[in-house]
Amino acid sequence: MTASFDLASLPGRPCSIAAALELVGERWALLVVREVSLGNHRFSDIARGTGAPRDRLTARLNALVAAGVLERRQYSDSPPRSGYHLTASGRDLLPVLQALLQWGDRWAAEEPPVRLRHAPAGHEAHPVDAAWVCRTCGEPVNESRVERVLTPAGRVLSGLPAEEHGHEH
């Protein structure tokens, strides 16, 4: 199951950022995703890695499973125990974590405890940065070269007709 929100029910400007934050905007949620992405699938390992109180961690894990970000996989029958694994939705959060890591390295941490490196065989390791890349042509894109266009849903949420009229293309 994947949770989604009626954007019109969210306070403020209706957008996908607000909907995403409803699902994963709480500190423990993203730290859980980090821990599972690092290979920590058991509750005790996730608790140790996040430092979350057990009751909060239980609630966050249940919410992330309900939202389709994580899935439970049973690894023991006696006693019954399950581990947590990223779904496709959860794996799609990894660039978000990378961007937060990069921002935190630059603006929040005195000395970053981890650096991401691209280390292909045969040559020196290179730093890895989160970046916007065009899905079609692969060209790097910066914010000044991005056009924001209202979709039909965005037009309706903004009080406009779903289809734009009067413009010839």
C-alpha positions as CSV (number, residue, x, y, z in Angstrom):
1,M,0.0,0.0,0.0
2,T,1.2,3.5,-0.7
3,A,-0.3,6.5,1.2
4,S,-1.2,9.6,-0.6
5,F,-2.9,12.8,0.4
6,D,-5.6,14.9,-0.9
7,L,-3.5,18.0,-1.4
8,A,-6.4,20.3,-0.9
9,S,-6.7,18.9,2.7
10,L,-3.2,20.1,3.6
11,P,-2.7,23.5,5.2
12,G,-0.9,26.3,3.2
13,R,0.2,26.0,-0.4
14,P,-0.9,22.6,-1.8
15,C,2.1,20.8,-3.2
16,S,3.9,17.5,-3.3
17,I,6.5,18.7,-0.8
18,A,3.8,19.2,1.8
19,A,2.4,15.8,1.0
20,A,5.8,14.2,1.2
21,L,6.5,15.9,4.6
22,E,3.2,14.4,5.9
23,L,4.7,11.0,5.3
24,V,8.4,11.4,6.0
25,G,9.0,14.8,7.4
26,E,9.4,13.8,11.0
27,R,13.1,13.3,12.2
28,W,12.8,9.6,13.1
29,A,11.2,8.7,9.7
30,L,14.2,9.8,7.7
31,L,16.7,8.3,10.2
32,V,14.8,5.0,9.9
33,V,15.2,5.1,6.1
34,R,18.9,5.9,6.6
35,E,19.4,3.0,8.9
36,V,17.5,0.5,6.7
37,S,19.5,1.7,3.6
38,L,22.7,1.0,5.6
39,G,21.6,-2.6,6.1
40,N,20.1,-2.4,9.5
41,H,16.8,-4.3,9.2
42,R,16.1,-5.4,12.8
43,F,14.3,-3.3,15.3
44,S,17.2,-3.3,17.8
45,D,19.7,-2.2,15.1
46,I,17.4,0.5,13.9
47,A,16.8,1.7,17.5
48,R,20.6,1.8,18.1
49,G,21.4,3.6,14.9
50,T,18.6,6.3,15.2
51,G,18.6,6.8,19.0
52,A,14.8,6.9,18.8
53,P,12.7,6.1,21.9
54,R,11.2,2.6,21.4
55,D,7.6,3.8,21.4
56,R,8.4,6.5,18.8
57,L,10.3,4.0,16.7
58,T,7.5,1.5,16.7
59,A,5.0,4.2,15.6
60,R,7.4,5.4,12.9
61,L,8.0,2.0,11.5
62,N,4.3,1.2,11.4
63,A,3.6,4.5,9.6
64,L,6.4,3.9,7.1
65,V,5.1,0.4,6.4
66,A,1.5,1.8,6.0
67,A,2.9,4.5,3.6
68,G,4.6,1.9,1.5
69,V,8.1,3.2,2.2
70,L,9.1,0.1,4.1
71,E,8.0,-3.5,4.0
72,R,8.2,-6.1,6.7
73,R,9.8,-9.5,5.9
74,Q,9.7,-12.3,8.4
75,Y,13.1,-13.8,9.3
76,S,12.1,-16.0,12.2
77,D,9.1,-18.2,12.9
78,S,9.9,-19.0,16.5
79,P,9.6,-16.5,17.9
80,P,8.0,-14.6,15.0
81,R,10.2,-11.7,14.0
82,S,10.3,-9.5,11.0
83,G,12.9,-7.2,9.5
84,Y,12.3,-3.9,7.6
85,H,13.3,-3.4,4.0
86,L,13.1,-0.4,1.6
87,T,10.4,-0.6,-1.1
88,A,10.8,1.2,-4.4
89,S,9.3,4.2,-2.7
90,G,11.8,4.0,0.1
91,R,14.7,3.6,-2.3
92,D,13.5,6.8,-4.1
93,L,14.2,8.7,-0.8
94,L,17.9,7.9,-1.0
95,P,18.7,11.0,-3.1
96,V,16.8,13.1,-0.5
97,L,19.0,11.7,2.2
98,Q,22.1,12.4,0.0
99,A,21.0,16.0,-0.4
100,L,20.4,16.4,3.3
101,L,23.8,14.9,4.0
102,Q,25.5,17.3,1.6
103,W,23.6,20.3,3.1
104,G,24.4,19.1,6.6
105,D,28.1,18.7,5.7
106,R,28.2,22.3,4.4
107,W,25.9,24.1,6.9
108,A,25.2,22.0,10.0
109,A,28.2,19.8,10.9
110,E,31.5,21.2,12.2
111,E,33.3,18.2,10.8
112,P,31.3,15.8,8.6
113,P,31.6,12.2,10.0
114,V,31.0,10.6,6.5
115,R,31.9,11.5,3.0
116,L,30.4,10.0,-0.1
117,R,32.9,9.0,-2.8
118,H,32.6,7.5,-6.3
119,A,35.5,5.0,-6.4
120,P,35.4,3.2,-9.8
121,A,38.1,0.5,-10.3
122,G,41.3,1.9,-11.8
123,H,41.2,5.5,-10.7
124,E,41.1,7.9,-7.7
125,A,37.9,8.3,-5.6
126,H,35.8,11.4,-6.5
127,P,33.4,13.3,-4.2
128,V,29.7,12.7,-4.9
129,D,27.2,15.5,-4.8
130,A,23.4,15.5,-5.1
131,A,22.5,17.2,-8.3
132,W,19.5,17.9,-10.6
133,V,19.8,16.0,-13.9
134,C,17.4,16.1,-16.9
135,R,15.7,12.7,-17.1
136,T,15.6,12.9,-20.9
137,C,19.0,14.2,-22.0
138,G,21.1,13.6,-18.8
139,E,22.3,17.3,-18.7
140,P,23.0,18.8,-15.3
141,V,20.4,21.5,-14.5
142,N,20.6,24.3,-12.0
143,E,17.6,26.1,-10.4
144,S,17.8,29.0,-12.8
145,R,17.2,26.7,-15.7
146,V,14.1,25.0,-14.3
147,E,10.6,26.1,-15.3
148,R,7.8,25.4,-12.9
149,V,4.6,24.6,-14.8
150,L,1.2,24.0,-13.1
151,T,-0.3,20.6,-13.9
152,P,-4.0,20.3,-14.3
153,A,-4.2,19.2,-10.7
154,G,-2.1,22.2,-9.6
155,R,-4.3,24.5,-11.6
156,V,-7.4,23.2,-9.9
157,L,-5.8,23.5,-6.4
158,S,-4.9,27.1,-7.3
159,G,-8.5,27.9,-8.3
160,L,-7.9,27.9,-12.0
161,P,-9.6,25.8,-14.7
162,A,-7.8,22.4,-15.2
163,E,-6.9,23.2,-18.7
164,E,-5.2,26.4,-19.8
165,H,-7.3,28.2,-22.4
166,G,-6.4,31.0,-24.9
167,H,-2.8,30.0,-25.5
168,E,-1.8,28.6,-28.9
169,H,1.4,26.4,-28.9
